[in-house]
Amino acid sequence: MPLSFGELLASVPPKKRNGTTKVLLALHQGQITRPAGVTTAEINRELALHLRRSVPKNPSQLLAAAARYVKSTSTKGGRRVWLLTDAGVRYLEALTRHSLQPPPTVSFAYDLADVHPDIFAAAAPLLKSGHFAEAVGRAAKRLNLMVRQRTERTRDDGVSMMHQVFSVESNKQIRLQVNSLREDWERDEQDGLRHMMAGMQVGIGNVDKHGDLRVPDRRAAMELLALLSYLARRVDQCSAVR
């Protein structure tokens, strides 16, 4: 059961029970039940409930000054809401000497639904069950398969395949070409995609296949899946050139 505001504040050394600490604690408490974000008015109510006469002045200014520990965003209705960051949770844990229950996060299913359909199909079941590294590894394999299917390859040649497939120059292989390659910047775009695909194969595909793909949490998994999704969409945009 999470600790109450009063219990947490009592754990803070007296000299550090300043306005910023009180406001961050109130934000943490509010975010437990409002994971999408807490308004300044809701933070004020939380403070008034527990502190009465010692409510800090200008909580919004205190939050803005504590930019390392909070972030703000706007809801669809235009309301400004605050969220405690991971750094903010660690800061409060250091002050209170308690392991705090992390504020619940908004379901990541919506964000996951935005990724490329092939990446989604490969990663979604594993991601939702908490198998983060496996989800990313499976998505990387799917991206590799997409490249092979587009170029009629039956064998996975890994990094060398990516360099051949996305090469700027003709090389007697079926290549995937992202633009006309007429201008210097178009050749740069093609070469950049070649390096990104080869880097994906080395840094994600090969590590997953031969070593330990360290993906500690949902956030890290979603960042990598976003990268793989971007690359998958670029593959879709390419023309197969014989």
C-alpha positions in Angstrom: 0.0 0.0 0.0 1.5 3.4 -1.0 2.6 5.7 1.8 0.4 8.8 2.5 1.5 12.4 1.9 1.9 12.9 5.6 4.0 9.8 6.1 6.3 10.8 3.2 6.7 14.4 4.4 7.5 13.2 7.9 10.3 11.1 6.4 12.0 14.1 4.9 14.7 15.8 7.0 13.2 19.0 8.5 15.6 21.3 6.8 14.5 20.0 3.4 10.7 20.3 3.9 10.6 23.3 1.6 7.9 24.3 -0.8 9.3 22.4 -3.7 9.5 19.2 -1.8 5.9 19.6 -0.6 4.6 20.3 -4.1 6.5 17.3 -5.6 5.0 15.1 -2.9 1.6 16.4 -3.7 2.1 15.7 -7.4 3.3 12.2 -6.7 0.2 11.5 -4.6 -2.1 13.0 -7.2 -0.5 11.0 -10.1 -1.2 7.7 -8.4 -4.9 8.2 -9.1 -4.5 10.5 -12.2 -1.7 9.0 -14.3 -2.5 11.2 -17.3 -1.4 14.3 -15.3 -2.4 16.5 -12.4 -3.6 20.1 -12.7 -2.2 22.8 -10.5 -5.6 23.2 -8.9 -5.6 19.5 -7.9 -2.1 19.9 -6.5 -3.3 22.8 -4.4 -6.2 20.8 -3.1 -3.9 18.0 -2.1 -1.6 20.5 -0.3 -4.5 22.2 1.4 -5.9 18.9 2.6 -2.7 18.0 4.5 -1.0 21.3 5.3 -3.8 23.7 5.9 -2.0 27.0 6.8 1.5 26.0 5.5 0.5 25.5 1.9 3.4 26.7 -0.4 2.7 29.8 -2.4 2.7 29.6 -6.2 2.9 25.8 -6.7 3.0 26.3 -10.5 6.1 28.4 -10.2 7.8 25.9 -7.9 7.0 23.1 -10.4 8.3 25.1 -13.3 11.5 25.8 -11.4 11.9 22.0 -10.7 12.1 21.2 -14.4 14.5 18.3 -13.8 11.8 16.5 -11.9 8.6 17.3 -13.7 7.2 17.8 -17.1 4.0 19.6 -18.2 1.7 18.9 -21.1 -1.8 19.9 -22.3 -4.9 17.7 -22.4 -7.3 17.6 -25.3 -9.4 20.1 -23.4 -6.5 22.6 -23.2 -5.8 22.1 -19.5 -2.2 22.2 -18.4 -1.2 19.1 -16.4 1.9 18.1 -14.6 3.7 14.7 -14.5 6.5 13.5 -12.2 9.4 12.2 -14.1 11.6 9.2 -13.2 14.2 11.6 -12.0 11.6 13.2 -9.8 10.7 9.8 -8.3 14.4 9.1 -7.6 14.7 12.6 -6.0 11.8 12.0 -3.6 13.1 8.5 -2.8 16.4 10.0 -1.8 14.7 12.6 0.4 12.2 10.2 2.1 14.5 7.2 2.1 11.5 5.1 0.9 11.1 3.1 -2.2 8.1 4.9 -3.7 5.5 3.3 -5.8 6.1 4.7 -9.3 3.1 6.8 -10.6 1.1 4.6 -13.0 1.7 5.4 -16.6 -1.0 5.9 -19.2 -1.5 2.7 -21.2 1.2 2.4 -23.9 -1.2 0.4 -26.1 -2.2 3.5 -28.0 1.4 4.4 -28.8 2.1 0.8 -29.8 -0.8 0.8 -32.2 0.9 3.7 -34.1 3.9 1.7 -35.2 4.2 -0.1 -38.5 1.8 -3.0 -38.8 4.5 -5.6 -39.3 6.4 -4.3 -36.3 3.2 -4.2 -34.2 2.4 -7.8 -35.1 5.8 -9.0 -34.2 6.2 -7.1 -31.0 2.8 -6.5 -29.4 2.1 -9.9 -27.6 5.6 -9.9 -26.1 5.6 -6.3 -25.1 2.3 -6.5 -23.4 3.4 -9.5 -21.4 6.5 -7.7 -20.2 9.1 -9.4 -22.4 10.7 -6.2 -23.6 14.0 -7.5 -25.1 12.2 -10.4 -26.9 9.7 -7.9 -28.4 12.4 -5.7 -29.8 14.4 -8.7 -31.1 11.4 -10.2 -32.8 10.6 -6.9 -34.4 14.2 -6.6 -35.7 13.8 -10.1 -37.2 10.6 -9.0 -38.9 12.3 -6.0 -40.4 15.1 -8.2 -41.7 12.4 -10.5 -43.3 10.7 -7.5 -44.9 14.0 -6.6 -46.7 14.5 -10.2 -47.8 11.0 -10.5 -49.2 11.3 -7.2 -51.1 14.5 -8.3 -52.7 13.6 -12.0 -53.2 16.4 -13.3 -50.9 16.1 -16.6 -49.3 19.1 -16.2 -47.1 19.9 -13.7 -44.3 23.3 -12.2 -45.0 23.0 -9.7 -42.2 25.0 -6.6 -42.3 26.5 -7.2 -45.8 23.0 -7.7 -47.1 21.9 -4.3 -45.8 24.9 -2.6 -47.4 24.1 -4.3 -50.7 20.4 -3.8 -50.7 20.5 -0.1 -49.8 23.7 0.7 -51.8 23.7 3.9 -53.8 25.6 2.2 -56.6 24.4 -0.7 -58.8 25.9 -4.0 -57.6 24.2 -6.8 -59.6 21.8 -7.3 -56.7 18.1 -6.3 -56.3 18.3 -3.0 -54.4 15.8 -1.0 -52.5 16.0 2.7 -53.6 14.3 5.4 -51.6 14.4 8.1 -54.2 15.7 8.9 -57.7 19.3 9.3 -56.7 19.7 12.3 -59.1 20.8 14.9 -56.6 23.6 14.8 -54.1 21.1 15.1 -51.2 19.1 12.2 -52.6 22.3 10.0 -52.7 23.0 11.1 -49.1 19.4 10.1 -48.1 19.9 6.7 -49.6 23.4 6.3 -48.0 22.0 7.3 -44.7 19.3 4.7 -44.9 22.0 2.1 -45.8 23.9 3.0 -42.6 20.8 3.0 -40.4 19.7 -0.4 -41.7 23.2 -1.8 -41.2 23.4 -0.3 -37.8 20.0 -1.8 -36.9 21.4 -5.2 -38.0 24.6 -4.8 -36.0 23.3 -3.1 -32.9 19.9 -4.8 -32.5 19.6 -7.9 -34.7 23.1 -9.3 -34.1 23.1 -8.5 -30.4 19.7 -10.2 -30.0 20.9 -13.3 -31.9 24.3 -13.7 -30.3 24.3 -11.9 -27.0 22.2 -10.0 -24.5 19.8 -7.3 -25.9 19.4 -5.2 -22.8 15.9 -3.5 -22.9 15.1 -2.8 -19.2 11.6 -1.4 -19.4 8.6 -0.3 -21.6 10.1 3.1 -22.4 13.3 1.6 -23.8 11.3 -1.0 -25.7 9.0 1.7 -27.2 12.0 3.9 -28.2 13.6 1.0 -30.1 10.3 -0.1 -31.6 9.7 3.4 -32.9 13.1 3.2 -34.6 12.3 -0.1 -36.2 8.9 1.2 -37.2 10.5 4.2 -38.9 12.8 1.9 -40.8 10.0 -0.4 -41.8 8.1 2.5 -43.3 11.1 3.6 -45.3 11.4 0.0 -46.6 7.8 0.3 -47.8 8.6 3.6 -49.5 11.5 2.1 -51.5 11.3 0.9 -55.0 12.9 -2.4 -55.9 15.5 -1.9 -58.6 16.9 -4.8 -60.5 
